[in-house]
Amino acid sequence: MLTAGIDHVATITKDSDWLQRFYVENFGASIEFDGLEFPGGPRVSIINIGPDCELNVFEIEGMGFDIRGGCRLPGPSP
């Protein structure tokens, strides 16, 4: 199994809704949590992708990897 031995992986995205749909529709994942990490903090999604394995996804505007367009870092586009 691809996820054997992995507890969790943390990542950043700019579109949690799209990322959740991608993993649910393509890999049968389930959403364990979706909300603010703390009051006023970033949105966090916990996506179960296998037995005892999850993605911890932080949504931060202007940052993160977009599978449709590559890596985006803060600051102006080149």
C-alpha positions as CSV (number, residue, x, y, z in Angstrom):
1,M,0.0,0.0,0.0
2,L,1.3,3.4,-1.0
3,T,0.6,5.0,2.4
4,A,2.0,2.2,4.6
5,G,4.2,3.6,7.4
6,I,3.1,7.3,6.9
7,D,1.1,8.9,9.7
8,H,0.4,12.3,8.2
9,V,1.7,14.8,5.7
10,A,1.2,18.5,6.0
11,T,0.8,20.7,2.9
12,I,-0.4,24.1,1.9
13,T,-3.0,24.9,-0.7
14,K,-4.9,28.0,-2.0
15,D,-8.1,25.9,-2.7
16,S,-9.1,23.4,0.0
17,D,-12.5,22.7,-1.6
18,W,-10.9,21.6,-4.9
19,L,-8.2,19.5,-3.1
20,Q,-10.8,17.7,-1.0
21,R,-12.9,16.9,-4.0
22,F,-9.8,15.6,-5.9
23,Y,-8.9,13.2,-3.1
24,V,-12.5,12.1,-2.4
25,E,-13.4,11.5,-6.0
26,N,-10.1,9.9,-7.2
27,F,-8.9,8.0,-4.2
28,G,-12.1,7.4,-2.0
29,A,-10.7,9.6,0.8
30,S,-12.8,11.0,3.5
31,I,-12.8,14.4,5.2
32,E,-12.2,14.1,9.0
33,F,-12.1,17.8,9.8
34,D,-12.6,21.1,7.9
35,G,-12.4,24.4,9.8
36,L,-10.2,27.0,11.4
37,E,-7.1,25.7,13.2
38,F,-7.8,28.3,15.9
39,P,-10.0,31.5,16.0
40,G,-8.7,33.8,13.3
41,G,-6.2,31.2,12.1
42,P,-5.9,29.4,8.7
43,R,-8.5,26.9,7.4
44,V,-7.3,23.3,8.0
45,S,-8.6,20.2,6.4
46,I,-7.7,16.7,7.6
47,I,-8.2,14.3,4.7
48,N,-8.0,10.5,5.5
49,I,-6.2,8.9,2.6
50,G,-5.6,5.4,4.0
51,P,-5.6,3.4,7.2
52,D,-4.0,5.6,9.9
53,C,-2.8,8.1,7.2
54,E,-4.0,11.6,6.6
55,L,-3.2,14.8,4.8
56,N,-3.2,18.0,7.0
57,V,-4.0,20.7,4.5
58,F,-3.6,24.4,5.4
59,E,-5.3,26.9,3.2
60,I,-3.3,30.1,2.9
61,E,-4.2,32.7,0.2
62,G,-1.5,33.2,-2.4
63,M,0.5,30.2,-1.3
64,G,0.7,26.5,-2.0
65,F,1.0,24.0,-4.8
66,D,-1.8,24.0,-7.4
67,I,-1.8,20.7,-9.3
68,R,-3.3,22.6,-12.2
69,G,-0.6,25.2,-12.4
70,G,2.5,24.5,-10.3
71,C,3.9,26.1,-7.1
72,R,2.8,29.5,-6.0
73,L,4.8,31.5,-3.5
74,P,3.8,34.9,-1.9
75,G,4.6,38.0,-3.8
76,P,4.1,39.3,-7.4
77,S,3.9,36.8,-10.3
78,P,7.0,36.8,-12.5
